[in-house]
Amino acid sequence: MAGIFKAYDIRGVYGETLTDETAYKIGRAFVTFLKCRKVVVGRDMRSHSPAIFDALARGLTIQGAEVIDLGLCSTPMSYFANGKLEADASIMITASHNTAEWNGFKMCREQAIPISGATGIQDIERIVEGEEFDPPAAAPGKIRQHDILSEYVTHVRRFADLKRPLRLAVDYANAMGIYEGKVLEGLVDVTPLFATLDGTFPNHEANPLKPETFQALQQTVRSGGYDFGIAFDGDADRVGFVDEKGDIVPMDLITALIAQVILKKEKGPIYYDLRSSWAVREVIEENGGTALMSRVGHAFIKQQMRDSGALFAGELSGHYYFRENYYTESSSMAALYVANLVSRSQQSLSDLVRPLRRYYASGEINSKVEDAAEVFRRLREKYSDGKVIELDGLSIEYADWWFNVRPSNTEPLVRLNLEARTRELMESKRDEVLAIIREGA
């Protein structure tokens, strides 16, 4: 079990670090920790997900919890079910974009409030390791099935506002986007790619953060006649976009586009993660919203959204969070908002994005370091004349450029994101900051 309890979820290699016995113990520990009585459980298409469900459900029910079995579903659907069915908690069995041998759990309290390392995963690990479970219940809980798909589709489609027919290419990656994408069927003309469930991911990794995973989608869109293309990740809580030319649209600029649509109907706070372009903050403010910076990580963003009643949040990694989905991700809602915008405009998606390309970004650059604390000390000393923000790692802002450096939670790495007003300045400052980070490496 070593190492499977992560900052935001539980994840391991099935049959090695994550076994059926471990899943059973996690089920018992989950109820022991939360004292929950009604738990929604969904799962992805991996070959071992049914066996993990059986073991997990056995642990949950022996402690007296009722299990609402959603069967196959996307992670956004499981979050919706948690709130809609007024459950005490939910667990999604998935390893997201990880390869076929992996599986795991994304866990929430009531109202789809996430359980992170600091808010419960470490406690569950302690209970599992010490087998400190509450005694089994006098009467075991029952398992009942509930198909949430039609309710979720109906819910998300309430936000459709299409003014002309659209043609989209959709890469499902043989994964749970096949379910999440049901929202779009019948609203737009969809050309599906890799629309057969297969937990071995036979065509490509289900990870739209990697540009190479877009190749088939780009080729399809470039064959002509498409308004844009979308690509889901493995459990469909993230989504990437390509424009009508097949060019990848930066995920932070999608945040800006969706913010424009939302703010036309209602003004309020919108969060963007601190790696996002300055353009995102500017667009939110230009459209009458309150732009709020968040640290990276879904648990932090969701809590900040709840605290402020935010309308929406977007993360550079392709997570898009909506108040209407219990402050959690809905990748089909994100796709629908982009579709609304394109259908109501005389402009193409690339035309709509072009005014947002105001600055030049480095992209995220990882560097292996021996001593992250020393790296941060050097950066603070070198850039002490800039505006210092320590919301998440170290951010330094100047009038014409900024950067953020964050340590990895799991590896001896630091991650750099940098942006500037000109390409030349971005490249020179990128190289300058990287030299300081990698000094002595």
ABEGO torsion letter per residue (X at the ends): XBGABBAABBBBBBGBABBAAAAAAAAAAAAAAAGBABBBBBBBABAAAAAAAAAAAAAAAAAGBBBBBAEBBBAAAAAAAAAAAGBABBBBBBAEABBAABBEBBBBBBGGBBBBAAAGAAAAAAAAAAGBBBBBBABBBBBBBBBAAAAAAAAAAAABBBABBBBBBBBAGGBAAAAAAAAABGABBBBBBGABBBAAGAABBBBAABAAAAAAAAAAAAAEGBABBBBBBAAGABBBBBBAAGBBBBAAAAAAAAAAAAAAABBEBBBBBAABBAAAAAAAAAAGBBBBBBBBEAAAAAAAAAAAGBABBBBAAGBBBBAAAGGBBBAAAAAAAAAAAAAABABBAAAAAAAABABBBAEBBBBBBABAAAAAAAAAAAAAABBBBAABEBBBBBAABBBBBBBBAABBBBBBBBBBABAAAAAAAAAAAAAAAABGX
